[in-house]
Every structure is written in C-alpha cells, then in structure tokens.
C-alpha cells in the first residue's frame, strides 16, 4: 500500500498551511416552516360556497339539500383551517 507524501499532492489542493483541502460539507437540510396565511371572512365564505356547490354537483343538484350542503362545507373548511393553523378559524 502506497502512502502519499505532501510533495505528491498538487499545489492547488493545499491550503496556505500546506495541508490538503477538505471538501466543503453540504449545507444542513432545513425543513421549511409552513407559511401562515391570513384568511379573510370573504375568502372563507367563498371557499365554503365553492365546496357547497361541488357537494350539490355530486348529488346532481337535487333540490332541498342546500342548507345541508352549506353546513357540511362550512364544517369541513373550518376543520381544515383549525388543523392547518393550530387553532380556531377566524
């Protein structure tokens, strides 16, 4: 097994001290923090309305379930907001 002498190391890979350079370590992984989004009352209402519409559409727009669709959509959106923000919806 051969050993390298300092004279065998190219000059470009030695630091000022004469010791070989060490490869730079890659930066530590940084876990991105969730961005907190402020949801206005109008945005919340619009999201609930869209969710309620999609529920009605899946049902074929059968009449008589509008309030049920709205309340179910509202509960779902509020639950999602509570989970994503760690608290009660605004």
Biopython code that builds the backbone (N, CA, C, O; Angstrom):
import numpy as np
from Bio.PDB.StructureBuilder import StructureBuilder

atoms = [
    (1, "UNK", "N", (0.852, -1.164, 0.000)),
    (1, "UNK", "CA", (0.000, 0.000, 0.000)),
    (1, "UNK", "C", (0.901, 1.230, 0.000)),
    (1, "UNK", "O", (1.813, 1.356, 0.817)),
    (2, "UNK", "N", (0.627, 2.115, -0.918)),
    (2, "UNK", "CA", (1.462, 3.303, -1.056)),
    (2, "UNK", "C", (0.910, 4.428, -0.220)),
    (2, "UNK", "O", (-0.305, 4.569, -0.074)),
    (3, "UNK", "N", (1.789, 5.220, 0.321)),
    (3, "UNK", "CA", (1.378, 6.412, 1.066)),
    (3, "UNK", "C", (1.760, 7.634, 0.272)),
    (3, "UNK", "O", (2.792, 7.664, -0.399)),
    (4, "UNK", "N", (0.913, 8.649, 0.355)),
    (4, "UNK", "CA", (1.195, 9.882, -0.376)),
    (4, "UNK", "C", (2.051, 10.798, 0.481)),
    (4, "UNK", "O", (1.843, 10.927, 1.687)),
    (5, "UNK", "N", (2.967, 11.396, -0.137)),
    (5, "UNK", "CA", (3.772, 12.404, 0.537)),
    (5, "UNK", "C", (3.171, 13.756, 0.228)),
    (5, "UNK", "O", (2.475, 13.917, -0.774)),
    (6, "UNK", "N", (3.436, 14.732, 1.085)),
    (6, "UNK", "CA", (2.895, 16.061, 0.842)),
    (6, "UNK", "C", (3.390, 16.617, -0.488)),
    (6, "UNK", "O", (2.719, 17.445, -1.104)),
    (7, "UNK", "N", (4.546, 16.171, -0.927)),
    (7, "UNK", "CA", (5.054, 16.647, -2.212)),
    (7, "UNK", "C", (4.301, 16.022, -3.376)),
    (7, "UNK", "O", (4.387, 16.521, -4.498)),
    (8, "UNK", "N", (3.550, 14.917, -3.131)),
    (8, "UNK", "CA", (2.766, 14.267, -4.175)),
    (8, "UNK", "C", (1.413, 14.944, -4.391)),
    (8, "UNK", "O", (0.750, 14.691, -5.397)),
    (9, "UNK", "N", (0.996, 15.803, -3.457)),
    (9, "UNK", "CA", (-0.301, 16.464, -3.548)),
    (9, "UNK", "C", (-0.136, 17.712, -4.393)),
    (9, "UNK", "O", (0.749, 18.522, -4.116)),
    (10, "UNK", "N", (-0.954, 17.891, -5.408)),
    (10, "UNK", "CA", (-0.832, 19.086, -6.243)),
    (10, "UNK", "C", (-0.976, 20.363, -5.420)),
    (10, "UNK", "O", (-1.721, 20.392, -4.441)),
    (11, "UNK", "N", (-0.282, 21.390, -5.807)),
    (11, "UNK", "CA", (-0.281, 22.650, -5.068)),
    (11, "UNK", "C", (-1.663, 23.270, -4.983)),
    (11, "UNK", "O", (-1.970, 23.952, -4.005)),
    (12, "UNK", "N", (-2.507, 23.048, -5.991)),
    (12, "UNK", "CA", (-3.825, 23.672, -5.990)),
    (12, "UNK", "C", (-4.738, 23.102, -4.915)),
    (12, "UNK", "O", (-5.726, 23.746, -4.562)),
    (13, "UNK", "N", (-4.448, 21.919, -4.380)),
    (13, "UNK", "CA", (-5.330, 21.331, -3.380)),
    (13, "UNK", "C", (-4.818, 21.531, -1.965)),
    (13, "UNK", "O", (-5.369, 20.952, -1.028)),
    (14, "UNK", "N", (-3.793, 22.324, -1.789)),
    (14, "UNK", "CA", (-3.290, 22.579, -0.450)),
    (14, "UNK", "C", (-3.664, 23.982, -0.016)),
    (14, "UNK", "O", (-3.668, 24.916, -0.819)),
    (15, "UNK", "N", (-3.974, 24.119, 1.250)),
    (15, "UNK", "CA", (-4.296, 25.436, 1.800)),
    (15, "UNK", "C", (-2.992, 26.154, 2.127)),
    (15, "UNK", "O", (-1.914, 25.609, 1.890)),
    (16, "UNK", "N", (-3.069, 27.332, 2.653)),
    (16, "UNK", "CA", (-1.872, 28.114, 2.990)),
    (16, "UNK", "C", (-0.995, 27.387, 4.002)),
    (16, "UNK", "O", (0.220, 27.583, 4.041)),
    (17, "UNK", "N", (-1.617, 26.558, 4.809)),
    (17, "UNK", "CA", (-0.857, 25.853, 5.835)),
    (17, "UNK", "C", (-0.106, 24.666, 5.265)),
    (17, "UNK", "O", (0.715, 24.061, 5.955)),
    (18, "UNK", "N", (-0.374, 24.325, 4.016)),
    (18, "UNK", "CA", (0.297, 23.203, 3.406)),
    (18, "UNK", "C", (-0.453, 21.889, 3.593)),
    (18, "UNK", "O", (0.013, 20.841, 3.147)),
    (19, "UNK", "N", (-1.602, 21.936, 4.244)),
    (19, "UNK", "CA", (-2.380, 20.713, 4.436)),
    (19, "UNK", "C", (-3.410, 20.587, 3.328)),
    (19, "UNK", "O", (-3.884, 21.598, 2.810)),
    (20, "UNK", "N", (-3.762, 19.369, 2.958)),
    (20, "UNK", "CA", (-4.746, 19.190, 1.888)),
    (20, "UNK", "C", (-6.085, 19.811, 2.256)),
    (20, "UNK", "O", (-6.470, 19.842, 3.424)),
    (21, "UNK", "N", (-6.786, 20.304, 1.246)),
    (21, "UNK", "CA", (-8.114, 20.887, 1.471)),
    (21, "UNK", "C", (-9.112, 19.791, 1.785)),
    (21, "UNK", "O", (-9.011, 18.670, 1.288)),
    (22, "UNK", "N", (-10.063, 20.136, 2.609)),
    (22, "UNK", "CA", (-11.159, 19.226, 2.916)),
    (22, "UNK", "C", (-12.358, 19.699, 2.114)),
    (22, "UNK", "O", (-12.655, 20.892, 2.053)),
    (23, "UNK", "N", (-13.035, 18.751, 1.506)),
    (23, "UNK", "CA", (-14.211, 19.113, 0.714)),
    (23, "UNK", "C", (-15.237, 19.810, 1.592)),
    (23, "UNK", "O", (-15.461, 19.420, 2.738)),
    (24, "UNK", "N", (-15.844, 20.827, 1.051)),
    (24, "UNK", "CA", (-16.858, 21.566, 1.813)),
    (24, "UNK", "C", (-18.040, 20.660, 2.098)),
    (24, "UNK", "O", (-18.451, 19.872, 1.247)),
    (25, "UNK", "N", (-18.579, 20.775, 3.288)),
    (25, "UNK", "CA", (-19.751, 19.986, 3.650)),
    (25, "UNK", "C", (-20.989, 20.620, 3.035)),
    (25, "UNK", "O", (-21.113, 21.843, 2.977)),
    (26, "UNK", "N", (-21.893, 19.780, 2.581)),
    (26, "UNK", "CA", (-23.141, 20.345, 2.053)),
    (26, "UNK", "C", (-23.927, 20.990, 3.194)),
    (26, "UNK", "O", (-23.821, 20.553, 4.340)),
    (27, "UNK", "N", (-24.704, 22.013, 2.895)),
    (27, "UNK", "CA", (-25.471, 22.673, 3.957)),
    (27, "UNK", "C", (-26.471, 21.703, 4.572)),
    (27, "UNK", "O", (-26.990, 20.810, 3.901)),
    (28, "UNK", "N", (-26.730, 21.896, 5.859)),
    (28, "UNK", "CA", (-27.705, 21.054, 6.548)),
    (28, "UNK", "C", (-29.083, 21.274, 5.934)),
    (28, "UNK", "O", (-29.426, 22.372, 5.495)),
    (29, "UNK", "N", (-29.847, 20.208, 5.918)),
    (29, "UNK", "CA", (-31.210, 20.327, 5.400)),
    (29, "UNK", "C", (-32.015, 21.210, 6.342)),
    (29, "UNK", "O", (-31.956, 21.067, 7.563)),
    (30, "UNK", "N", (-32.744, 22.097, 5.762)),
    (30, "UNK", "CA", (-33.592, 22.973, 6.543)),
    (30, "UNK", "C", (-35.031, 22.626, 6.205)),
    (30, "UNK", "O", (-35.444, 22.697, 5.048)),
    (31, "UNK", "N", (-35.779, 22.257, 7.212)),
    (31, "UNK", "CA", (-37.176, 21.932, 6.991)),
    (31, "UNK", "C", (-37.941, 23.236, 6.852)),
    (31, "UNK", "O", (-37.924, 24.064, 7.763)),
    (32, "UNK", "N", (-38.614, 23.430, 5.723)),
    (32, "UNK", "CA", (-39.346, 24.684, 5.547)),
    (32, "UNK", "C", (-40.490, 24.787, 6.541)),
    (32, "UNK", "O", (-41.211, 23.818, 6.782)),
    (33, "UNK", "N", (-40.642, 25.946, 7.100)),
    (33, "UNK", "CA", (-41.731, 26.204, 8.028)),
    (33, "UNK", "C", (-42.974, 26.575, 7.230)),
    (33, "UNK", "O", (-42.886, 27.297, 6.237)),
    (34, "UNK", "N", (-44.133, 26.081, 7.663)),
    (34, "UNK", "CA", (-45.349, 26.435, 6.933)),
    (34, "UNK", "C", (-45.594, 27.939, 6.992)),
    (34, "UNK", "O", (-45.374, 28.585, 8.016)),
    (35, "UNK", "N", (-46.042, 28.461, 5.902)),
    (35, "UNK", "CA", (-46.348, 29.878, 5.834)),
    (35, "UNK", "C", (-47.758, 30.092, 6.351)),
    (35, "UNK", "O", (-48.702, 29.439, 5.907)),
    (36, "UNK", "N", (-47.886, 30.994, 7.272)),
    (36, "UNK", "CA", (-49.195, 31.271, 7.831)),
    (36, "UNK", "C", (-49.915, 32.247, 6.903)),
    (36, "UNK", "O", (-49.417, 33.339, 6.627)),
    (37, "UNK", "N", (-51.074, 31.845, 6.434)),
    (37, "UNK", "CA", (-51.852, 32.659, 5.516)),
    (37, "UNK", "C", (-53.046, 33.220, 6.270)),
    (37, "UNK", "O", (-53.757, 32.495, 6.965)),
    (38, "UNK", "N", (-53.251, 34.508, 6.125)),
    (38, "UNK", "CA", (-54.404, 35.122, 6.746)),
    (38, "UNK", "C", (-55.589, 34.962, 5.807)),
    (38, "UNK", "O", (-55.541, 35.382, 4.650)),
    (39, "UNK", "N", (-56.645, 34.354, 6.314)),
    (39, "UNK", "CA", (-57.836, 34.107, 5.521)),
    (39, "UNK", "C", (-58.899, 35.122, 5.936)),
    (39, "UNK", "O", (-59.337, 35.145, 7.086)),
    (40, "UNK", "N", (-59.295, 35.940, 5.002)),
    (40, "UNK", "CA", (-60.329, 36.937, 5.312)),
    (40, "UNK", "C", (-61.684, 36.252, 5.384)),
    (40, "UNK", "O", (-61.845, 35.122, 4.923)),
    (41, "UNK", "N", (-62.650, 36.937, 5.961)),
    (41, "UNK", "CA", (-64.008, 36.401, 6.054)),
    (41, "UNK", "C", (-64.583, 36.146, 4.664)),
    (41, "UNK", "O", (-65.306, 35.172, 4.453)),
    (42, "UNK", "N", (-64.261, 37.021, 3.726)),
    (42, "UNK", "CA", (-64.760, 36.858, 2.353)),
    (42, "UNK", "C", (-64.140, 35.629, 1.682)),
    (42, "UNK", "O", (-64.832, 34.893, 0.979)),
    (43, "UNK", "N", (-62.843, 35.406, 1.896)),
    (43, "UNK", "CA", (-62.183, 34.231, 1.328)),
    (43, "UNK", "C", (-62.762, 32.948, 1.928)),
    (43, "UNK", "O", (-62.969, 31.965, 1.215)),
    (44, "UNK", "N", (-63.022, 32.957, 3.228)),
    (44, "UNK", "CA", (-63.612, 31.793, 3.896)),
    (44, "UNK", "C", (-64.996, 31.514, 3.320)),
    (44, "UNK", "O", (-65.320, 30.365, 3.019)),
    (45, "UNK", "N", (-65.817, 32.554, 3.164)),
    (45, "UNK", "CA", (-67.160, 32.386, 2.632)),
    (45, "UNK", "C", (-67.131, 31.850, 1.210)),
    (45, "UNK", "O", (-67.923, 30.978, 0.852)),
    (46, "UNK", "N", (-66.216, 32.374, 0.398)),
    (46, "UNK", "CA", (-66.082, 31.917, -0.986)),
    (46, "UNK", "C", (-65.667, 30.446, -1.038)),
    (46, "UNK", "O", (-66.183, 29.682, -1.853)),
    (47, "UNK", "N", (-64.750, 30.058, -0.181)),
    (47, "UNK", "CA", (-64.299, 28.670, -0.144)),
    (47, "UNK", "C", (-65.435, 27.743, 0.274)),
    (47, "UNK", "O", (-65.596, 26.663, -0.294)),
    (48, "UNK", "N", (-66.211, 28.153, 1.249)),
    (48, "UNK", "CA", (-67.357, 27.354, 1.694)),
    (48, "UNK", "C", (-68.381, 27.245, 0.569)),
    (48, "UNK", "O", (-68.926, 26.167, 0.330)),
    (49, "UNK", "N", (-68.646, 28.357, -0.124)),
    (49, "UNK", "CA", (-69.615, 28.350, -1.221)),
    (49, "UNK", "C", (-69.172, 27.401, -2.336)),
    (49, "UNK", "O", (-69.991, 26.662, -2.881)),
    (50, "UNK", "N", (-67.893, 27.419, -2.674)),
    (50, "UNK", "CA", (-67.387, 26.523, -3.713)),
    (50, "UNK", "C", (-67.506, 25.062, -3.284)),
    (50, "UNK", "O", (-67.874, 24.199, -4.082)),
    (51, "UNK", "N", (-67.194, 24.796, -2.026)),
    (51, "UNK", "CA", (-67.300, 23.434, -1.502)),
    (51, "UNK", "C", (-68.758, 22.971, -1.514)),
    (51, "UNK", "O", (-69.048, 21.834, -1.888)),
    (52, "UNK", "N", (-69.665, 23.846, -1.109)),
    (52, "UNK", "CA", (-71.097, 23.503, -1.106)),
    (52, "UNK", "C", (-71.593, 23.254, -2.525)),
    (52, "UNK", "O", (-72.384, 22.339, -2.754)),
    (53, "UNK", "N", (-71.133, 24.061, -3.477)),
    (53, "UNK", "CA", (-71.509, 23.868, -4.884)),
    (53, "UNK", "C", (-71.051, 22.498, -5.381)),
    (53, "UNK", "O", (-71.811, 21.785, -6.036)),
    (54, "UNK", "N", (-69.819, 22.135, -5.071)),
    (54, "UNK", "CA", (-69.300, 20.839, -5.507)),
    (54, "UNK", "C", (-70.074, 19.678, -4.883)),
    (54, "UNK", "O", (-70.287, 18.647, -5.522)),
    (55, "UNK", "N", (-70.490, 19.857, -3.632)),
    (55, "UNK", "CA", (-71.324, 18.822, -2.990)),
    (55, "UNK", "C", (-72.648, 18.682, -3.739)),
    (55, "UNK", "O", (-73.093, 17.568, -4.015)),
    (56, "UNK", "N", (-73.272, 19.806, -4.065)),
    (56, "UNK", "CA", (-74.550, 19.779, -4.791)),
    (56, "UNK", "C", (-74.365, 19.159, -6.177)),
    (56, "UNK", "O", (-75.212, 18.394, -6.639)),
    (57, "UNK", "N", (-73.268, 19.490, -6.825)),
    (57, "UNK", "CA", (-72.989, 18.950, -8.150)),
    (57, "UNK", "C", (-72.859, 17.426, -8.110)),
    (57, "UNK", "O", (-73.384, 16.727, -8.976)),
    (58, "UNK", "N", (-72.149, 16.917, -7.089)),
    (58, "UNK", "CA", (-72.002, 15.465, -6.951)),
    (58, "UNK", "C", (-73.353, 14.782, -6.734)),
    (58, "UNK", "O", (-73.533, 13.620, -7.098)),
    (59, "UNK", "N", (-74.278, 15.496, -6.151)),
    (59, "UNK", "CA", (-75.614, 14.977, -5.888)),
    (59, "UNK", "C", (-76.544, 15.178, -7.084)),
    (59, "UNK", "O", (-77.700, 14.758, -7.042)),
    (60, "UNK", "N", (-76.061, 15.804, -8.133)),
    (60, "UNK", "CA", (-76.893, 16.067, -9.306)),
    (60, "UNK", "C", (-77.810, 17.261, -9.114)),
    (60, "UNK", "O", (-78.836, 17.361, -9.787)),
    (61, "UNK", "N", (-77.466, 18.165, -8.213)),
    (61, "UNK", "CA", (-78.234, 19.377, -7.921)),
    (61, "UNK", "C", (-79.678, 19.072, -7.516)),
    (61, "UNK", "O", (-80.590, 19.847, -7.806)),
    (62, "UNK", "N", (-79.872, 17.948, -6.849)),
    (62, "UNK", "CA", (-81.213, 17.624, -6.352)),
    (62, "UNK", "C", (-81.631, 18.693, -5.350)),
    (62, "UNK", "O", (-80.874, 18.996, -4.427)),
    (63, "UNK", "N", (-82.819, 19.271, -5.510)),
    (63, "UNK", "CA", (-83.246, 20.354, -4.622)),
    (63, "UNK", "C", (-83.548, 19.862, -3.198)),
    (63, "UNK", "O", (-83.812, 18.684, -2.958)),
    (64, "UNK", "N", (-83.495, 20.817, -2.279)),
    (64, "UNK", "CA", (-83.864, 20.530, -0.896)),
    (64, "UNK", "C", (-82.693, 20.233, 0.027)),
    (64, "UNK", "O", (-82.900, 19.961, 1.210)),
    (65, "UNK", "N", (-81.462, 20.281, -0.487)),
    (65, "UNK", "CA", (-80.293, 19.964, 0.345)),
    (65, "UNK", "C", (-79.313, 21.132, 0.447)),
    (65, "UNK", "O", (-78.165, 20.952, 0.854)),
    (66, "UNK", "N", (-79.765, 22.316, 0.081)),
    (66, "UNK", "CA", (-78.867, 23.478, 0.031)),
    (66, "UNK", "C", (-78.261, 23.791, 1.402)),
    (66, "UNK", "O", (-77.053, 24.000, 1.519)),
    (67, "UNK", "N", (-79.099, 23.823, 2.429)),
    (67, "UNK", "CA", (-78.626, 24.138, 3.782)),
    (67, "UNK", "C", (-77.688, 23.038, 4.280)),
    (67, "UNK", "O", (-76.659, 23.321, 4.893)),
    (68, "UNK", "N", (-78.046, 21.801, 4.015)),
    (68, "UNK", "CA", (-77.208, 20.665, 4.413)),
    (68, "UNK", "C", (-75.833, 20.752, 3.742)),
    (68, "UNK", "O", (-74.808, 20.519, 4.383)),
    (69, "UNK", "N", (-75.818, 21.087, 2.450)),
    (69, "UNK", "CA", (-74.553, 21.231, 1.727)),
    (69, "UNK", "C", (-73.707, 22.352, 2.322)),
    (69, "UNK", "O", (-72.501, 22.198, 2.516)),
    (70, "UNK", "N", (-74.349, 23.474, 2.608)),
    (70, "UNK", "CA", (-73.619, 24.626, 3.156)),
    (70, "UNK", "C", (-73.020, 24.288, 4.520)),
    (70, "UNK", "O", (-71.846, 24.557, 4.772)),
    (71, "UNK", "N", (-73.830, 23.698, 5.396)),
    (71, "UNK", "CA", (-73.349, 23.394, 6.749)),
    (71, "UNK", "C", (-72.228, 22.353, 6.723)),
    (71, "UNK", "O", (-71.267, 22.455, 7.485)),
    (72, "UNK", "N", (-72.349, 21.356, 5.852)),
    (72, "UNK", "CA", (-71.295, 20.343, 5.736)),
    (72, "UNK", "C", (-70.012, 20.969, 5.197)),
    (72, "UNK", "O", (-68.919, 20.671, 5.679)),
    (73, "UNK", "N", (-70.147, 21.834, 4.200)),
    (73, "UNK", "CA", (-68.984, 22.516, 3.636)),
    (73, "UNK", "C", (-68.338, 23.421, 4.674)),
    (73, "UNK", "O", (-67.112, 23.462, 4.787)),
    (74, "UNK", "N", (-69.142, 24.136, 5.421)),
    (74, "UNK", "CA", (-68.625, 25.028, 6.461)),
    (74, "UNK", "C", (-67.867, 24.242, 7.526)),
    (74, "UNK", "O", (-66.789, 24.655, 7.953)),
    (75, "UNK", "N", (-68.420, 23.123, 7.951)),
    (75, "UNK", "CA", (-67.751, 22.295, 8.958)),
    (75, "UNK", "C", (-66.421, 21.759, 8.431)),
    (75, "UNK", "O", (-65.425, 21.728, 9.154)),
    (76, "UNK", "N", (-66.414, 21.339, 7.167)),
    (76, "UNK", "CA", (-65.184, 20.804, 6.576)),
    (76, "UNK", "C", (-64.105, 21.881, 6.461)),
    (76, "UNK", "O", (-62.951, 21.640, 6.815)),
    (77, "UNK", "N", (-64.463, 23.042, 5.978)),
    (77, "UNK", "CA", (-63.491, 24.135, 5.816)),
    (77, "UNK", "C", (-62.971, 24.588, 7.175)),
    (77, "UNK", "O", (-61.769, 24.793, 7.341)),
    (78, "UNK", "N", (-63.861, 24.743, 8.140)),
    (78, "UNK", "CA", (-63.422, 25.159, 9.475)),
    (78, "UNK", "C", (-62.494, 24.128, 10.106)),
    (78, "UNK", "O", (-61.539, 24.494, 10.791)),
    (79, "UNK", "N", (-62.766, 22.838, 9.881)),
    (79, "UNK", "CA", (-61.889, 21.791, 10.415)),
    (79, "UNK", "C", (-60.512, 21.870, 9.745)),
    (79, "UNK", "O", (-59.490, 21.737, 10.418)),
    (80, "UNK", "N", (-60.481, 22.084, 8.438)),
    (80, "UNK", "CA", (-59.205, 22.220, 7.736)),
    (80, "UNK", "C", (-58.429, 23.432, 8.224)),
    (80, "UNK", "O", (-57.213, 23.365, 8.399)),
    (81, "UNK", "N", (-59.125, 24.535, 8.443)),
    (81, "UNK", "CA", (-58.466, 25.747, 8.946)),
    (81, "UNK", "C", (-57.926, 25.530, 10.353)),
    (81, "UNK", "O", (-56.841, 26.011, 10.684)),
    (82, "UNK", "N", (-58.665, 24.820, 11.170)),
    (82, "UNK", "CA", (-58.234, 24.569, 12.537)),
    (82, "UNK", "C", (-56.970, 23.704, 12.548)),
    (82, "UNK", "O", (-56.047, 23.967, 13.318)),
    (83, "UNK", "N", (-56.926, 22.674, 11.698)),
    (83, "UNK", "CA", (-55.761, 21.792, 11.612)),
    (83, "UNK", "C", (-54.553, 22.542, 11.070)),
    (83, "UNK", "O", (-53.455, 22.426, 11.615)),
    (84, "UNK", "N", (-54.746, 23.315, 9.996)),
    (84, "UNK", "CA", (-53.611, 23.972, 9.368)),
    (84, "UNK", "C", (-53.076, 25.147, 10.178)),
    (84, "UNK", "O", (-51.897, 25.482, 10.055)),
    (85, "UNK", "N", (-53.895, 25.774, 10.991)),
    (85, "UNK", "CA", (-53.442, 26.919, 11.778)),
    (85, "UNK", "C", (-53.288, 26.605, 13.247)),
    (85, "UNK", "O", (-52.864, 27.461, 14.023)),
    (86, "UNK", "N", (-53.627, 25.386, 13.645)),
    (86, "UNK", "CA", (-53.441, 25.004, 15.046)),
    (86, "UNK", "C", (-54.349, 25.735, 15.999)),
    (86, "UNK", "O", (-54.018, 25.874, 17.176)),
    (87, "UNK", "N", (-55.463, 26.199, 15.535)),
    (87, "UNK", "CA", (-56.385, 26.905, 16.422)),
    (87, "UNK", "C", (-57.743, 27.015, 15.788)),
    (87, "UNK", "O", (-58.050, 26.318, 14.821)),
    (88, "UNK", "N", (-58.548, 27.882, 16.329)),
    (88, "UNK", "CA", (-59.898, 28.053, 15.791)),
    (88, "UNK", "C", (-59.884, 28.916, 14.546)),
    (88, "UNK", "O", (-59.014, 29.774, 14.397)),
    (89, "UNK", "N", (-60.842, 28.700, 13.643)),
    (89, "UNK", "CA", (-60.891, 29.522, 12.429)),
    (89, "UNK", "C", (-61.197, 30.967, 12.771)),
    (89, "UNK", "O", (-61.750, 31.268, 13.830)),
    (90, "UNK", "N", (-60.830, 31.856, 11.860)),
    (90, "UNK", "CA", (-61.023, 33.290, 12.118)),
    (90, "UNK", "C", (-62.428, 33.715, 11.881)),
    (90, "UNK", "O", (-62.755, 34.889, 12.053)),
]
sb = StructureBuilder()
sb.init_structure("model")
sb.init_model(0)
sb.init_chain("A")
sb.init_seg("    ")
for serial, (resi, resn, name, xyz) in enumerate(atoms, 1):
    if name == "N":
        sb.init_residue(resn, " ", resi, " ")
    sb.init_atom(name, np.array(xyz, "f"), 0.0, 1.0, " ", f" {name:<3s}", serial, name[0])
structure = sb.get_structure()
